[in-house]
């Protein structure tokens, strides 16, 4: 079932933030990552049957302004905490993907009492010398689908990164890629390890870490390492899944999240 979303605009300090919302029930916040962030991902339709879902657009993505108002990782975490306050949410469950998952984990490490359960999908924030994952910033744009999806020629992969018919369309794709990577690169570059592993032990929230067995950007081994630092955590491995398994396998991901939260 497809839900009808309402668009909210909330003021978070100097930053005007767009938030899509739908559903009813306890609050759930979805923090998107650096890739596949456009629109309302279909797995949220399933979650909106049980929860009131809030999906903010991160500053610096698409037409969202305000990224220049956030100076560092601490500022990013405070922005998100203030966003929860502006939405009037008390201990919402949080589902984050990649950079959004890192933010969710960092927020809970600093203020574990302000968030509910956590679902960290392909979380950024770690660096393993023996298994760092592909550097997407150094990957040619033409190879993007092969990096992000287990099946780069699938319908969903082509809808996220369609084949281009002109240099203009290709140029727009590249500009959007650079814009999104700049928005998260401010907090992840040159390597994503900014201390999360040292702070993760402070997380007291029940946490599910979801990884894809074919994720080239966040190898599945990162899930076990992060889980080893979070006392009340578990890992679920999505089979035949690339980095954007939330889009490749939306029904299965929604089931995994619903089972964990419910």
C-alpha positions as a Markdown table, in Angstrom:
| # | Residue | x | y | z |
|---|---|---|---|---|
| 1 | Unk | 0.0 | 0.0 | 0.0 |
| 2 | Unk | 1.3 | 3.4 | -0.9 |
| 3 | Unk | 0.9 | 6.1 | 1.7 |
| 4 | Unk | 0.2 | 9.8 | 1.2 |
| 5 | Unk | 2.9 | 11.9 | 2.8 |
| 6 | Unk | 2.6 | 15.4 | 4.3 |
| 7 | Unk | 5.5 | 17.8 | 3.9 |
| 8 | Unk | 6.5 | 19.8 | 7.0 |
| 9 | Unk | 8.9 | 22.6 | 7.2 |
| 10 | Unk | 10.6 | 23.0 | 10.6 |
| 11 | Unk | 13.0 | 25.6 | 11.8 |
| 12 | Unk | 16.1 | 24.2 | 13.4 |
| 13 | Unk | 18.1 | 27.2 | 14.5 |
| 14 | Unk | 19.1 | 29.0 | 11.3 |
| 15 | Unk | 18.3 | 25.9 | 9.2 |
| 16 | Unk | 14.9 | 25.5 | 7.5 |
| 17 | Unk | 14.4 | 21.7 | 7.2 |
| 18 | Unk | 11.9 | 19.8 | 5.0 |
| 19 | Unk | 10.4 | 16.7 | 6.6 |
| 20 | Unk | 8.1 | 14.2 | 4.9 |
| 21 | Unk | 5.7 | 12.4 | 7.3 |
| 22 | Unk | 3.1 | 9.7 | 7.1 |
| 23 | Unk | 1.4 | 7.1 | 9.1 |
| 24 | Unk | 0.2 | 6.9 | 12.7 |
| 25 | Unk | 1.5 | 5.4 | 16.0 |
| 26 | Unk | 4.7 | 5.8 | 17.8 |
| 27 | Unk | 7.3 | 8.1 | 16.2 |
| 28 | Unk | 10.0 | 6.7 | 13.9 |
| 29 | Unk | 12.6 | 8.9 | 12.2 |
| 30 | Unk | 14.4 | 7.8 | 9.0 |
| 31 | Unk | 17.8 | 9.4 | 8.4 |
| 32 | Unk | 18.8 | 8.9 | 4.8 |
| 33 | Unk | 22.4 | 8.4 | 3.6 |
| 34 | Unk | 24.5 | 9.7 | 0.8 |
| 35 | Unk | 22.9 | 7.6 | -2.0 |
| 36 | Unk | 19.3 | 6.8 | -3.1 |
| 37 | Unk | 17.9 | 9.6 | -0.9 |
| 38 | Unk | 15.3 | 11.0 | -3.3 |
| 39 | Unk | 11.6 | 10.7 | -2.6 |
| 40 | Unk | 9.9 | 8.4 | -0.2 |
| 41 | Unk | 11.5 | 4.9 | -0.2 |
| 42 | Unk | 8.8 | 2.2 | -0.4 |
| 43 | Unk | 9.9 | 0.4 | 2.8 |
| 44 | Unk | 8.6 | 3.4 | 4.7 |
| 45 | Unk | 5.1 | 2.7 | 3.4 |
| 46 | Unk | 5.2 | -0.6 | 5.4 |
| 47 | Unk | 6.6 | 1.1 | 8.5 |
| 48 | Unk | 4.0 | 3.9 | 8.3 |
| 49 | Unk | 1.3 | 1.2 | 8.8 |
| 50 | Unk | 2.6 | 0.9 | 12.4 |
| 51 | Unk | 4.4 | 4.2 | 13.1 |
| 52 | Unk | 4.3 | 7.9 | 12.4 |
| 53 | Unk | 7.3 | 8.1 | 10.1 |
| 54 | Unk | 9.4 | 11.3 | 9.8 |
| 55 | Unk | 11.9 | 11.5 | 6.9 |
| 56 | Unk | 13.9 | 14.8 | 7.0 |
| 57 | Unk | 16.0 | 15.9 | 4.0 |
| 58 | Unk | 19.6 | 16.4 | 5.2 |
| 59 | Unk | 21.1 | 19.9 | 4.7 |
| 60 | Unk | 23.1 | 20.1 | 1.5 |
| 61 | Unk | 21.0 | 17.6 | -0.5 |
| 62 | Unk | 18.9 | 18.6 | -3.5 |
| 63 | Unk | 17.6 | 22.1 | -2.7 |
| 64 | Unk | 18.1 | 21.8 | 1.1 |
| 65 | Unk | 20.2 | 24.7 | 2.4 |
| 66 | Unk | 22.0 | 25.0 | 5.7 |
| 67 | Unk | 25.0 | 22.8 | 5.4 |
| 68 | Unk | 27.3 | 25.8 | 5.8 |
| 69 | Unk | 25.7 | 26.3 | 9.2 |
| 70 | Unk | 27.1 | 23.0 | 10.5 |
| 71 | Unk | 30.8 | 23.1 | 11.1 |
| 72 | Unk | 31.8 | 19.7 | 12.4 |
| 73 | Unk | 30.5 | 16.3 | 13.7 |
| 74 | Unk | 29.4 | 17.8 | 17.0 |
| 75 | Unk | 27.4 | 20.5 | 15.2 |
| 76 | Unk | 25.8 | 17.8 | 13.0 |
| 77 | Unk | 24.7 | 15.8 | 16.1 |
| 78 | Unk | 23.4 | 18.9 | 17.8 |
| 79 | Unk | 21.4 | 19.8 | 14.7 |
| 80 | Unk | 19.8 | 16.4 | 14.7 |
| 81 | Unk | 19.0 | 16.6 | 18.4 |
| 82 | Unk | 17.5 | 20.0 | 17.9 |
| 83 | Unk | 15.5 | 18.6 | 14.9 |
| 84 | Unk | 13.9 | 16.0 | 17.2 |
| 85 | Unk | 13.0 | 18.8 | 19.6 |
| 86 | Unk | 11.6 | 20.9 | 16.9 |
| 87 | Unk | 9.4 | 18.0 | 15.8 |
| 88 | Unk | 8.3 | 17.5 | 19.4 |
| 89 | Unk | 9.5 | 13.8 | 19.5 |
| 90 | Unk | 10.3 | 12.0 | 22.7 |
| 91 | Unk | 12.6 | 9.0 | 22.3 |
| 92 | Unk | 11.7 | 8.1 | 18.7 |
| 93 | Unk | 12.9 | 4.9 | 17.2 |
| 94 | Unk | 15.5 | 5.8 | 14.5 |
| 95 | Unk | 16.3 | 4.0 | 11.3 |
| 96 | Unk | 19.4 | 5.4 | 9.6 |
| 97 | Unk | 21.2 | 4.4 | 6.4 |
| 98 | Unk | 25.0 | 4.9 | 5.9 |
| 99 | Unk | 25.8 | 8.4 | 7.0 |
| 100 | Unk | 22.3 | 8.6 | 8.6 |
| 101 | Unk | 23.1 | 5.5 | 10.6 |
| 102 | Unk | 26.3 | 7.0 | 11.8 |
| 103 | Unk | 24.4 | 10.1 | 13.0 |
| 104 | Unk | 21.9 | 7.9 | 14.8 |
| 105 | Unk | 24.6 | 5.9 | 16.5 |
| 106 | Unk | 26.6 | 9.1 | 17.5 |
| 107 | Unk | 23.5 | 10.8 | 18.8 |
| 108 | Unk | 22.7 | 7.8 | 21.0 |
| 109 | Unk | 26.3 | 7.6 | 22.2 |
| 110 | Unk | 26.2 | 11.2 | 23.4 |
| 111 | Unk | 22.5 | 11.3 | 24.6 |
| 112 | Unk | 21.3 | 7.7 | 24.9 |
| 113 | Unk | 18.1 | 8.8 | 26.7 |
| 114 | Unk | 16.8 | 10.9 | 23.8 |
| 115 | Unk | 16.4 | 8.1 | 21.3 |
| 116 | Unk | 14.5 | 4.8 | 21.2 |
| 117 | Unk | 15.5 | 1.7 | 19.4 |
| 118 | Unk | 18.1 | 2.0 | 16.6 |
| 119 | Unk | 18.3 | 0.4 | 13.2 |
| 120 | Unk | 21.7 | 1.0 | 11.6 |
| 121 | Unk | 21.6 | 0.0 | 7.9 |
| 122 | Unk | 25.0 | -0.2 | 6.2 |
| 123 | Unk | 26.4 | 2.2 | 8.9 |
| 124 | Unk | 29.3 | 4.5 | 8.1 |
| 125 | Unk | 31.7 | 5.5 | 10.8 |
| 126 | Unk | 34.3 | 2.7 | 10.9 |
| 127 | Unk | 37.6 | 2.0 | 9.2 |
| 128 | Unk | 39.0 | -1.5 | 9.0 |
| 129 | Unk | 42.5 | -1.6 | 7.6 |
| 130 | Unk | 42.0 | -5.1 | 6.2 |
| 131 | Unk | 38.5 | -4.4 | 4.9 |
| 132 | Unk | 37.9 | -0.7 | 4.4 |
| 133 | Unk | 35.4 | -1.0 | 1.5 |
| 134 | Unk | 35.4 | 0.8 | -1.8 |
| 135 | Unk | 36.3 | 4.5 | -1.9 |
| 136 | Unk | 33.2 | 5.8 | -3.6 |
| 137 | Unk | 34.6 | 9.2 | -4.0 |
| 138 | Unk | 37.4 | 7.8 | -6.2 |
| 139 | Unk | 35.0 | 5.6 | -8.3 |
| 140 | Unk | 34.1 | 6.8 | -11.8 |
| 141 | Unk | 30.5 | 7.8 | -12.1 |
| 142 | Unk | 29.9 | 5.2 | -14.8 |
| 143 | Unk | 30.6 | 2.5 | -12.3 |
| 144 | Unk | 28.2 | 3.8 | -9.7 |
| 145 | Unk | 25.4 | 1.3 | -10.1 |
| 146 | Unk | 27.9 | -1.6 | -9.8 |
| 147 | Unk | 29.1 | -0.2 | -6.5 |
| 148 | Unk | 25.7 | 0.6 | -5.0 |
| 149 | Unk | 23.6 | -2.4 | -6.1 |
| 150 | Unk | 24.0 | -6.1 | -6.1 |
| 151 | Unk | 22.2 | -6.2 | -9.4 |
| 152 | Unk | 23.2 | -3.0 | -11.3 |
| 153 | Unk | 21.0 | -3.8 | -14.3 |
| 154 | Unk | 17.9 | -4.2 | -12.2 |
| 155 | Unk | 14.8 | -2.0 | -12.6 |
| 156 | Unk | 15.4 | -0.3 | -9.2 |
| 157 | Unk | 19.1 | 0.4 | -9.9 |
| 158 | Unk | 18.2 | 2.0 | -13.3 |
| 159 | Unk | 15.5 | 4.1 | -11.7 |
| 160 | Unk | 17.9 | 5.5 | -9.1 |
| 161 | Unk | 20.7 | 6.0 | -11.6 |
| 162 | Unk | 19.2 | 5.9 | -15.1 |
| 163 | Unk | 21.1 | 5.6 | -18.3 |
| 164 | Unk | 21.6 | 9.0 | -19.8 |
| 165 | Unk | 20.7 | 10.0 | -23.4 |
| 166 | Unk | 22.7 | 13.2 | -23.5 |
| 167 | Unk | 25.8 | 14.9 | -22.0 |
| 168 | Unk | 23.5 | 17.3 | -20.2 |
| 169 | Unk | 21.7 | 14.5 | -18.4 |
| 170 | Unk | 25.0 | 12.9 | -17.5 |
| 171 | Unk | 26.3 | 16.2 | -16.3 |
| 172 | Unk | 23.3 | 16.7 | -14.0 |
| 173 | Unk | 23.8 | 13.3 | -12.5 |
| 174 | Unk | 27.5 | 14.1 | -11.8 |
| 175 | Unk | 26.6 | 17.4 | -10.3 |
| 176 | Unk | 24.0 | 15.8 | -8.0 |
| 177 | Unk | 26.6 | 13.1 | -7.0 |
| 178 | Unk | 29.2 | 15.7 | -6.2 |
| 179 | Unk | 26.7 | 17.8 | -4.2 |
| 180 | Unk | 25.6 | 14.8 | -2.0 |
| 181 | Unk | 29.1 | 13.5 | -1.5 |
| 182 | Unk | 30.2 | 17.0 | -0.4 |
| 183 | Unk | 27.3 | 17.2 | 2.1 |
| 184 | Unk | 28.4 | 14.0 | 3.8 |
| 185 | Unk | 32.1 | 14.3 | 3.0 |
| 186 | Unk | 32.3 | 17.2 | 5.4 |
| 187 | Unk | 31.9 | 14.7 | 8.2 |
| 188 | Unk | 33.3 | 11.5 | 6.6 |
| 189 | Unk | 36.3 | 12.6 | 4.6 |
| 190 | Unk | 39.1 | 11.5 | 4.2 |
| 191 | Unk | 38.2 | 8.4 | 6.1 |
| 192 | Unk | 34.9 | 7.8 | 8.0 |
| 193 | Unk | 36.5 | 6.9 | 11.3 |
| 194 | Unk | 35.9 | 9.9 | 13.6 |
| 195 | Unk | 35.8 | 8.1 | 16.9 |
| 196 | Unk | 32.5 | 6.2 | 16.7 |
| 197 | Unk | 34.1 | 2.9 | 17.6 |
| 198 | Unk | 35.4 | 4.4 | 20.9 |
| 199 | Unk | 32.1 | 6.0 | 21.7 |
| 200 | Unk | 29.8 | 3.1 | 20.7 |
| 201 | Unk | 30.1 | 1.5 | 24.1 |
| 202 | Unk | 28.1 | 4.3 | 25.5 |
| 203 | Unk | 25.0 | 3.3 | 23.5 |
| 204 | Unk | 22.4 | 1.7 | 25.8 |
| 205 | Unk | 19.6 | 1.6 | 23.2 |
| 206 | Unk | 18.6 | -1.7 | 21.8 |
| 207 | Unk | 20.3 | -1.7 | 18.4 |
| 208 | Unk | 19.9 | -3.7 | 15.2 |
| 209 | Unk | 22.8 | -3.4 | 12.7 |
| 210 | Unk | 21.8 | -4.5 | 9.1 |
| 211 | Unk | 24.4 | -5.1 | 6.5 |
| 212 | Unk | 24.4 | -6.5 | 3.0 |
| 213 | Unk | 26.5 | -9.5 | 2.1 |
| 214 | Unk | 27.5 | -7.9 | -1.2 |
| 215 | Unk | 28.0 | -4.3 | 0.1 |
| 216 | Unk | 31.1 | -2.9 | -1.5 |
| 217 | Unk | 31.1 | 0.4 | 0.4 |
| 218 | Unk | 30.3 | -0.9 | 4.0 |
| 219 | Unk | 31.5 | -4.5 | 4.0 |
| 220 | Unk | 29.4 | -6.8 | 6.2 |
| 221 | Unk | 32.3 | -7.3 | 8.6 |
| 222 | Unk | 31.8 | -3.7 | 9.8 |
| 223 | Unk | 28.5 | -4.8 | 11.3 |
| 224 | Unk | 30.2 | -7.4 | 13.6 |
| 225 | Unk | 32.8 | -4.9 | 14.7 |
| 226 | Unk | 30.3 | -2.2 | 15.6 |
| 227 | Unk | 28.0 | -4.8 | 17.3 |
| 228 | Unk | 31.0 | -5.9 | 19.5 |
| 229 | Unk | 31.1 | -2.4 | 20.9 |
| 230 | Unk | 27.3 | -2.0 | 21.6 |
| 231 | Unk | 26.1 | -4.1 | 24.5 |
| 232 | Unk | 22.5 | -4.5 | 23.5 |
| 233 | Unk | 22.9 | -5.1 | 19.8 |
| 234 | Unk | 22.5 | -7.7 | 17.1 |
| 235 | Unk | 23.4 | -8.1 | 13.4 |
| 236 | Unk | 21.2 | -9.1 | 10.5 |
| 237 | Unk | 22.9 | -9.9 | 7.1 |
| 238 | Unk | 20.8 | -9.2 | 4.0 |
| 239 | Unk | 21.4 | -11.9 | 1.4 |
| 240 | Unk | 22.3 | -11.1 | -2.2 |
| 241 | Unk | 22.3 | -7.4 | -1.1 |
| 242 | Unk | 24.4 | -4.4 | -2.1 |
| 243 | Unk | 24.8 | -1.1 | -0.4 |
| 244 | Unk | 21.3 | 0.1 | -1.2 |
| 245 | Unk | 19.5 | -3.0 | 0.0 |
| 246 | Unk | 16.9 | -0.7 | 1.5 |
| 247 | Unk | 15.8 | 0.0 | -2.1 |
| 248 | Unk | 16.8 | -3.4 | -3.6 |
| 249 | Unk | 14.9 | -5.4 | -1.1 |
| 250 | Unk | 12.4 | -3.0 | 0.5 |
| 251 | Unk | 9.9 | -5.7 | 1.6 |
| 252 | Unk | 12.5 | -7.8 | 3.3 |
| 253 | Unk | 14.1 | -4.8 | 5.0 |
| 254 | Unk | 10.8 | -3.5 | 6.2 |
| 255 | Unk | 10.0 | -7.0 | 7.7 |
| 256 | Unk | 13.4 | -7.1 | 9.5 |
| 257 | Unk | 12.9 | -3.6 | 10.9 |
| 258 | Unk | 9.3 | -4.3 | 11.9 |
| 259 | Unk | 10.2 | -7.5 | 13.6 |
| 260 | Unk | 12.9 | -5.8 | 15.6 |
| 261 | Unk | 10.9 | -2.8 | 16.6 |
| 262 | Unk | 7.7 | -4.7 | 17.3 |
